[in-house]
C-alpha cells in the first residue's frame, strides 16, 4: 500500500510541534528552578514560591506547555490509530472480495468435475457465552447456482448436531464428501429440518484451519475458523465418481488453505498493530 505524503507531512508536523513544546517547557521549568533555588533560604519552600510572584509564570507556562505536549502526543496516536483501522477495514473488504471471486471459480471447477450444478457457502464458527460452537452462514461469501428456498431461514447449527456434514468436517478437521439419501430430511429434528432442503443430494465440506500467526503452520491449539461447503440437488454420475470426488476434495482443500492464509495474514496485521499500540502506550 502506497504511503500518503500528506499523512507523512502531518505526522512530521505533530512530532516537530511536540518537540518544540517539550523543549520550551524544559527551558521555562529550568528557569523557574534556577530562580527558586537562588531565592530558597532556610528550607521555606512555600514562602519562597510566594516570594517569586511573577516569576511563577515560568512554572505555570512550563507546566501547561508540558501537558499540551503530552495531549498532542496522545492526539497523534489517536489519529494514527484511526487511520490504521480505516486502512485495515479496506484491506478486510478487499480480502473478502478476493475470497468471494475465488470461491466462484472453485465452485465452477467442482461443478464441472462432478458434472452437476452446485452451490457454495462459507460457514463461520461462532462461540456463545457458554462456550458452545455453532456454524453460521456467511450470507455474503456464497455462490448460489441452484435454488433452495429452505436455506433462506438458515441461522446457526451446532457443530455437534447429528448427521450434519459441515459439523463433522469441523470436528474432525478433515474434508468430507457424503451422498445424501432421498429421505435424509427425516434425520433432523424440526428446527434443523426447516433449514435444509430435502432436494439436496450431496455435500462436500472442508474446514478452514487456524494458522499460527508467526510460524504460519496449522495451529492445533485453536479450532478452525469455519467450514467451506459445496452441495447440490443432482446426484453426480456414477462413472468415475470416486476419482472426480477426490479431485473436488482437492479443490476444496486448496481453497480452504488459501482462506487460512488470508485470515492468518489479517490476524498477524492486527497482532502487530496491537503490539505497536501497547508499546506506544507504555512509552
C-alpha positions as CSV (number, residue, x, y, z in Angstrom):
1,X,0.0,0.0,0.0
2,X,1.4,3.4,-1.0
3,X,2.1,5.9,1.8
4,X,0.1,9.1,1.8
5,X,2.5,12.1,1.5
6,X,0.1,14.4,3.3
7,X,-0.3,11.9,6.2
8,X,3.5,11.7,6.4
9,X,3.8,15.5,6.5
10,X,1.0,15.8,9.0
11,X,2.7,13.3,11.4
12,X,6.0,15.1,11.0
13,X,4.4,18.3,12.0
14,X,2.9,16.6,15.0
15,X,6.3,15.4,16.0
16,X,8.1,18.7,15.4
17,X,5.4,20.6,17.4
18,X,5.6,18.2,20.3
19,X,9.4,18.5,20.3
20,X,9.2,22.3,20.4
21,X,6.7,22.3,23.2
22,X,8.8,19.8,25.2
23,X,11.9,21.9,24.7
24,X,10.0,25.2,25.6
25,X,8.6,23.6,28.7
26,X,12.1,22.3,29.8
27,X,13.6,25.8,29.3
28,X,10.8,27.5,31.3
29,X,10.9,25.0,34.1
30,X,14.6,25.2,34.2
31,X,14.5,29.0,34.6
32,X,12.0,28.7,37.4
33,X,14.0,26.0,39.2
34,X,17.1,28.3,38.9
35,X,15.3,31.3,40.3
36,X,13.6,29.2,43.0
37,X,17.0,27.7,44.1
38,X,18.6,31.2,44.3
39,X,15.8,32.5,46.5
40,X,15.4,29.5,48.7
41,X,16.7,30.0,52.2
42,X,16.1,28.1,55.5
43,X,14.0,25.4,53.8
44,X,10.9,27.7,53.5
45,X,9.7,26.2,50.2
46,X,6.1,27.7,50.3
47,X,7.4,31.1,51.3
48,X,10.0,31.1,48.6
49,X,7.3,30.1,46.0
50,X,5.1,33.0,47.2
51,X,8.0,35.5,47.0
52,X,8.7,34.7,43.4
53,X,5.4,36.4,42.3
54,X,5.6,36.9,38.5
55,X,8.5,34.5,38.2
56,X,6.0,31.7,38.9
57,X,4.7,32.3,35.4
58,X,7.7,30.3,34.2
59,X,6.4,27.3,36.3
60,X,2.8,27.7,35.2
61,X,3.6,28.2,31.5
62,X,6.2,25.4,31.5
63,X,3.7,23.0,33.1
64,X,0.9,24.0,30.7
65,X,3.3,23.5,27.8
66,X,4.4,20.1,29.1
67,X,0.7,19.0,29.4
68,X,0.0,20.3,26.0
69,X,2.9,18.3,24.6
70,X,1.5,15.1,26.1
71,X,-2.0,15.9,24.8
72,X,-0.6,16.4,21.4
73,X,1.2,13.1,21.6
74,X,-2.0,11.3,22.5
75,X,-3.9,13.0,19.8
76,X,-1.3,12.0,17.3
77,X,-1.5,8.4,18.4
78,X,-5.3,8.5,18.1
79,X,-5.1,9.9,14.6
80,X,-2.6,7.2,13.6
81,X,-4.8,4.5,15.1
82,X,-7.9,5.8,13.3
83,X,-6.0,5.9,10.0
84,X,-4.7,2.4,10.6
85,X,-8.1,1.0,11.4
86,X,-9.6,2.6,8.3
87,X,-6.9,1.0,6.1
88,X,-7.3,-2.3,7.9
89,X,-11.1,-2.3,7.1
90,X,-10.3,-1.5,3.4
91,X,-7.9,-4.5,3.5
92,X,-10.5,-6.7,5.0
93,X,-13.1,-5.8,2.4
94,X,-10.7,-6.4,-0.4
95,X,-9.7,-9.8,1.0
96,X,-13.4,-10.7,1.3
97,X,-14.0,-9.7,-2.3
98,X,-11.0,-11.8,-3.4
99,X,-12.3,-14.8,-1.4
100,X,-15.7,-14.5,-3.0
101,X,-14.3,-14.3,-6.5
102,X,-12.1,-17.3,-5.8
103,X,-15.0,-19.2,-4.3
104,X,-16.9,-18.7,-7.5
105,X,-14.0,-20.1,-9.5
106,X,-13.7,-23.1,-7.2
107,X,-17.4,-23.7,-7.3
108,X,-17.3,-23.8,-11.1
109,X,-14.4,-26.3,-11.0
110,X,-16.2,-28.6,-8.7
111,X,-19.4,-28.4,-10.7
112,X,-17.6,-29.3,-13.9
113,X,-15.6,-32.0,-12.1
114,X,-18.7,-33.7,-10.6
115,X,-20.7,-32.8,-13.7
116,X,-23.6,-31.4,-11.7
117,X,-24.6,-27.8,-10.7
118,X,-23.7,-26.9,-7.2
119,X,-23.8,-24.1,-4.6
120,X,-21.0,-23.0,-2.3
121,X,-21.2,-21.4,1.1
122,X,-18.8,-20.5,3.9
123,X,-20.0,-21.2,7.4
124,X,-18.1,-19.2,10.1
125,X,-17.6,-20.7,13.5
126,X,-19.2,-18.7,16.4
127,X,-18.9,-19.4,20.1
128,X,-21.7,-18.4,22.5
129,X,-21.3,-17.3,26.1
130,X,-21.4,-20.9,27.3
131,X,-18.5,-22.0,25.1
132,X,-20.7,-23.9,22.6
133,X,-19.6,-23.7,19.0
134,X,-22.0,-23.3,16.1
135,X,-21.7,-22.8,12.4
136,X,-23.4,-19.7,10.9
137,X,-23.9,-18.9,7.2
138,X,-21.8,-16.1,5.9
139,X,-24.5,-14.8,3.5
140,X,-22.1,-12.7,1.6
141,X,-19.5,-15.3,1.0
142,X,-21.7,-17.6,-1.1
143,X,-22.3,-18.8,-4.6
144,X,-25.9,-19.8,-5.4
145,X,-26.5,-21.5,-8.7
146,X,-29.2,-23.9,-7.5
147,X,-32.5,-22.6,-5.9
148,X,-33.0,-24.0,-2.4
149,X,-35.8,-22.0,-0.7
150,X,-35.3,-23.8,2.6
151,X,-31.9,-22.1,3.1
152,X,-33.5,-18.7,3.4
153,X,-34.2,-19.3,7.1
154,X,-30.9,-20.8,7.9
155,X,-29.4,-19.3,11.1
156,X,-26.8,-21.3,13.1
157,X,-26.3,-25.0,13.6
158,X,-24.3,-26.7,16.4
159,X,-21.1,-28.5,15.3
160,X,-22.3,-31.5,17.4
161,X,-25.7,-31.8,15.5
162,X,-26.0,-35.4,14.3
163,X,-25.9,-36.2,10.5
164,X,-24.6,-32.7,9.7
165,X,-21.6,-33.0,7.3
166,X,-20.2,-29.5,7.9
167,X,-20.2,-30.2,11.7
168,X,-18.3,-33.4,11.1
169,X,-15.7,-31.7,8.9
170,X,-15.3,-29.1,11.7
171,X,-14.9,-31.6,14.5
172,X,-12.6,-33.9,12.5
173,X,-10.6,-31.1,10.9
174,X,-10.8,-33.0,7.6
175,X,-12.5,-32.7,4.2
176,X,-15.6,-34.8,3.8
177,X,-17.9,-35.9,0.9
178,X,-21.2,-37.6,1.6
179,X,-24.1,-38.6,-0.6
180,X,-27.5,-38.0,0.9
181,X,-30.4,-40.4,0.6
182,X,-33.8,-39.2,-0.7
183,X,-35.3,-39.4,2.9
184,X,-32.4,-37.6,4.6
185,X,-34.7,-34.9,5.8
186,X,-36.1,-37.4,8.3
187,X,-32.8,-37.5,10.1
188,X,-33.1,-34.0,11.5
189,X,-35.3,-32.5,14.3
190,X,-37.9,-29.9,13.3
191,X,-35.7,-26.9,13.7
192,X,-32.8,-28.3,11.6
193,X,-35.2,-29.8,9.0
194,X,-36.7,-26.4,8.3
195,X,-33.2,-25.1,7.2
196,X,-32.1,-28.0,5.0
197,X,-33.7,-28.5,1.6
198,X,-34.9,-32.1,1.2
199,X,-33.9,-32.0,-2.5
200,X,-30.2,-31.8,-1.5
201,X,-28.4,-35.0,-2.6
202,X,-24.7,-34.5,-1.7
203,X,-22.4,-32.4,0.4
204,X,-18.7,-31.7,0.2
205,X,-17.3,-29.8,3.2
206,X,-13.8,-28.7,4.2
207,X,-12.6,-26.9,7.4
208,X,-10.7,-23.6,7.2
209,X,-8.0,-24.4,9.7
210,X,-6.4,-21.9,12.0
211,X,-2.7,-21.0,11.5
212,X,-0.2,-19.7,14.0
213,X,0.2,-16.0,13.3
214,X,4.0,-16.1,13.5
215,X,5.0,-19.6,12.2
216,X,2.2,-19.9,9.6
217,X,1.7,-23.5,10.5
218,X,-1.5,-25.2,11.4
219,X,-2.4,-24.3,15.0
220,X,-3.8,-27.4,16.7
221,X,-4.5,-25.3,19.9
222,X,-7.2,-23.3,18.2
223,X,-10.3,-24.6,16.4
224,X,-11.0,-24.0,12.7
225,X,-12.2,-20.6,11.6
226,X,-15.2,-22.2,9.9
227,X,-16.2,-24.6,7.1
228,X,-16.4,-24.2,3.3
229,X,-19.3,-26.2,1.8
230,X,-20.3,-27.3,-1.7
231,X,-23.6,-29.0,-2.3
232,X,-26.3,-29.8,-5.0
233,X,-29.6,-31.4,-5.8
234,X,-28.4,-33.7,-8.6
235,X,-26.6,-37.0,-8.0
236,X,-23.1,-36.9,-9.7
237,X,-22.8,-39.6,-12.4
238,X,-21.6,-42.9,-11.1
239,X,-19.0,-43.5,-13.8
240,X,-15.6,-42.4,-12.5
241,X,-17.2,-40.8,-9.5
242,X,-14.6,-41.7,-6.9
243,X,-11.8,-40.0,-8.9
244,X,-13.9,-36.9,-9.5
245,X,-14.9,-36.7,-5.8
246,X,-11.2,-36.9,-4.8
247,X,-10.3,-34.2,-7.3
248,X,-13.2,-32.0,-6.0
249,X,-12.0,-32.5,-2.4
250,X,-8.5,-31.4,-3.5
251,X,-10.0,-28.2,-5.0
252,X,-11.8,-27.5,-1.7
253,X,-8.7,-28.1,0.3
254,X,-6.7,-25.7,-1.8
255,X,-9.4,-23.0,-1.4
256,X,-9.6,-23.6,2.4
257,X,-5.8,-23.3,2.6
258,X,-5.9,-20.0,0.8
259,X,-8.6,-18.8,3.2
260,X,-6.4,-19.9,6.1
261,X,-3.5,-17.9,4.7
262,X,-5.6,-14.8,4.2
263,X,-7.1,-14.9,7.6
264,X,-3.7,-15.6,9.2
265,X,-2.3,-12.5,7.4
266,X,-5.1,-10.4,8.6
267,X,-4.7,-11.6,12.2
268,X,-1.0,-11.1,12.0
269,X,-1.5,-7.5,10.9
270,X,-3.9,-6.9,13.8
271,X,-1.4,-8.5,16.2
272,X,1.4,-6.2,15.0
273,X,-0.9,-3.2,15.4
274,X,-1.9,-4.2,18.9
275,X,1.7,-4.7,19.9
276,X,2.7,-1.4,18.4
277,X,-0.1,0.4,20.2
278,X,0.8,-1.2,23.6
279,X,4.4,-0.1,23.2
280,X,3.4,3.5,22.4
281,X,1.0,3.5,25.4
282,X,3.8,2.3,27.7
283,X,6.2,4.8,26.4
